[in-house]
Amino acid sequence: SRLVFGVSDPSRKLEYGECFFQPTLKDVPSVMQKKVFIVRNPCYHVGDIRILKCVYIPELHHLKDCIVFPVKGKRPHADESS
């Protein structure tokens, strides 16, 4: 598990239900491409939990150790879990 900050997608390429996450593991960035379990901290309600699909977006490659949420959809994921 990891405590990271969430940011909005500056490229506007992420779709609703997707995210971009590139954690640094052993001093080497590695792009995640699987489902991730996101929990807002502090978590007061089951609605603060999201399961998103990590995808690779080349334009976001410079973002490391933060999770990038899409800006598309009815409501942003960060707002849904507030």
N, C-alpha and C positions, 0 to 999 in steps of 0.2 A: 504494500500500500504506500501511498505517497500523498503528502499535502502540497497542493499546487494552486496557483491562481488561475482563474478562468478569464479569458479575453474573447472579444468578439472577432469574427472573421473579417479581416480587412480586404480579402480577395473576393468575398461574396460567392465562393464556389462550393462551400459546404451546404448540403441539403439538410432539411429537418430530419433529425434522428442520427446525424453523423457528427463526428468531432475529429480533431487532429490533435495527436499527442506524441511528442518526441522526447522521452525522458533520457537523461544521461545515466548510463549504466557503465560502471567502471571507467569513468572519464571519456566514454564514447557515446555520442548520440545514436539512439536506435529508434527507428520509426515503428510505431505500433500499428498493426493492421488486423485487429480482432475486436470483439465486443469488450467494452469496459463498463464497470459498475461505478457510477458517480454518486457520491453522497455529499450533500452540502454540510458544512460545519459551522455552527452546531446544527444537528439534525433533530428537529422537534416533531416532525410529522413524516409519515411514510411517503408522502408526496415529494419530500426532499430527495428521494432516491430516483435515479435515472439509469437506464441501460442504453448505451449508445454504441454505434459502430464506428470504430476508428478507420479513417481512410487517409491515403497519402495525397497531399496536394503540393506539388513542387513549389508553388509560390509561397507556401508557409514554412518552407524548410529552414529558414533562419530563426524560427521561434522554437526555443528549447525549454524544457522543464516548466511548461505552462500548458493548459488545455485550451484549445480554440473551439468555441461554440459557434454554430451557424447563426446568421441573422435572418434567415428565411423561415417561413412558417407563421402560424397564427400568433404565437408568443415565443420569444426566445427561451431556450432551455434554462438559462440562468434565472429568468423571471418566473418560470413555472415552478421552480424549486425554492421559492423565497418565503 
